């Protein structure tokens, strides 16, 4: 069945933690997703979009080829794909703040490691051969890269390789296999990507609506809305203390000449220490509330 070109198509990982977090992000934009996890596709009931559930390493291909206009994928997968392409055919729109992990070089406990030069002449097992070779090339190291599709942690135990290069989240899997991380190849998180192929006007308009919602959701992560009162002579000092706020709104207070209400969206964490500093600078009636939705 041909894809419905009147709708946007968003490629997501079929299963796993990144898949769940991607769906959660889209639900926060107001998308009502119809089908369950086991389906290959799912329509959004209240927005002209369709989700495509695929293998994570197929997402860059789907987006680059224009089969899907958008995708959510880990930077580790994206960078491995890009390393083998002259022109990847996508652009990265946003880092999403979830799915964080690291692509690490790991060695068996007891193996000496004094920097990348310790890899010279070694065999390194990995599911990310292009990124591993790029890391070696950056450091001028000659070593053998052994590509494996899974169970990379077993390679040293089986004598396949002396080192591995694999994704590390908590480090528990490495520890269970008597390995330790010794170097970092890439820090990764989920990103939103868009095809570089042109859209028709109708889908371009829909895409802008969707991106506005996603950007609004991302802007609320960790953001807080602060309201306080202050005398005019204290406004400059108070504005300087508001964490991550660009231009607070200042409103004159009725029947209190020279006094103002200050409202600000703070993009950084607001700690008790911050409130104490604001109070010390002359603020009163300080209120901090979470932000549920924001349209930028």
Secondary structure in CASP SS format (residue, H / E / C, confidence):
PFRMAT SS
TARGET T0000
AUTHOR 0000-0000-0000
METHOD secondary structure of the structure
MODEL  1
X C 1.00
X C 1.00
X C 1.00
X C 1.00
X C 1.00
X C 1.00
X C 1.00
X E 1.00
X E 1.00
X E 1.00
X E 1.00
X E 1.00
X E 1.00
X C 1.00
X C 1.00
X C 1.00
X H 1.00
X H 1.00
X H 1.00
X H 1.00
X H 1.00
X H 1.00
X H 1.00
X H 1.00
X H 1.00
X H 1.00
X H 1.00
X H 1.00
X C 1.00
X C 1.00
X C 1.00
X C 1.00
X E 1.00
X C 1.00
X C 1.00
X C 1.00
X C 1.00
X C 1.00
X C 1.00
X C 1.00
X E 1.00
X E 1.00
X E 1.00
X E 1.00
X C 1.00
X C 1.00
X C 1.00
X C 1.00
X E 1.00
X E 1.00
X E 1.00
X E 1.00
X E 1.00
X E 1.00
X C 1.00
X H 1.00
X H 1.00
X H 1.00
X H 1.00
X H 1.00
X H 1.00
X H 1.00
X H 1.00
X H 1.00
X C 1.00
X C 1.00
X C 1.00
X C 1.00
X C 1.00
X E 1.00
X E 1.00
X E 1.00
X E 1.00
X E 1.00
X H 1.00
X H 1.00
X H 1.00
X H 1.00
X H 1.00
X H 1.00
X H 1.00
X H 1.00
X C 1.00
X C 1.00
X C 1.00
X C 1.00
X C 1.00
X C 1.00
X C 1.00
X E 1.00
X E 1.00
X E 1.00
X E 1.00
X E 1.00
X E 1.00
X C 1.00
X C 1.00
X C 1.00
X C 1.00
X C 1.00
X E 1.00
X E 1.00
X E 1.00
X E 1.00
X E 1.00
X E 1.00
X E 1.00
X E 1.00
X C 1.00
X C 1.00
X C 1.00
X C 1.00
X C 1.00
X C 1.00
X C 1.00
X H 1.00
X H 1.00
X H 1.00
X H 1.00
X C 1.00
X C 1.00
X C 1.00
X E 1.00
X E 1.00
X E 1.00
X E 1.00
X C 1.00
X C 1.00
X H 1.00
X H 1.00
X H 1.00
X H 1.00
X H 1.00
X H 1.00
X H 1.00
X H 1.00
X H 1.00
X H 1.00
X C 1.00
X C 1.00
X C 1.00
X C 1.00
X C 1.00
X E 1.00
X E 1.00
X E 1.00
X E 1.00
X C 1.00
X C 1.00
X C 1.00
X C 1.00
X H 1.00
X H 1.00
X H 1.00
X H 1.00
X H 1.00
X H 1.00
X H 1.00
X C 1.00
X C 1.00
X C 1.00
X C 1.00
X E 1.00
X E 1.00
X E 1.00
X E 1.00
X E 1.00
X E 1.00
X C 1.00
X C 1.00
X C 1.00
X H 1.00
X H 1.00
X H 1.00
X H 1.00
X H 1.00
X C 1.00
X C 1.00
X E 1.00
X E 1.00
X E 1.00
X E 1.00
X E 1.00
X E 1.00
X E 1.00
X E 1.00
X E 1.00
X E 1.00
X C 1.00
X E 1.00
X E 1.00
X E 1.00
X E 1.00
X E 1.00
X E 1.00
X C 1.00
X C 1.00
X C 1.00
X C 1.00
X C 1.00
X H 1.00
X H 1.00
X H 1.00
X H 1.00
X H 1.00
X H 1.00
X H 1.00
X H 1.00
X H 1.00
X H 1.00
X H 1.00
X H 1.00
X H 1.00
X H 1.00
X H 1.00
X H 1.00
X H 1.00
X H 1.00
X H 1.00
X H 1.00
X C 1.00
X C 1.00
X C 1.00
X E 1.00
X E 1.00
X E 1.00
X E 1.00
X E 1.00
X E 1.00
X E 1.00
X E 1.00
X H 1.00
X H 1.00
X H 1.00
X H 1.00
X H 1.00
X H 1.00
X H 1.00
X H 1.00
X H 1.00
X H 1.00
X C 1.00
X C 1.00
X C 1.00
X C 1.00
X C 1.00
X C 1.00
X C 1.00
X E 1.00
X E 1.00
X E 1.00
X E 1.00
X C 1.00
X C 1.00
X C 1.00
X C 1.00
X C 1.00
X C 1.00
X E 1.00
X E 1.00
X E 1.00
X E 1.00
X E 1.00
X E 1.00
X E 1.00
X E 1.00
X C 1.00
X C 1.00
X C 1.00
X C 1.00
X C 1.00
X H 1.00
X H 1.00
X H 1.00
X H 1.00
X H 1.00
X H 1.00
X H 1.00
X H 1.00
X H 1.00
X C 1.00
X C 1.00
X C 1.00
X E 1.00
X E 1.00
X E 1.00
X E 1.00
X E 1.00
X E 1.00
X E 1.00
X C 1.00
X C 1.00
X C 1.00
X C 1.00
X C 1.00
X C 1.00
END
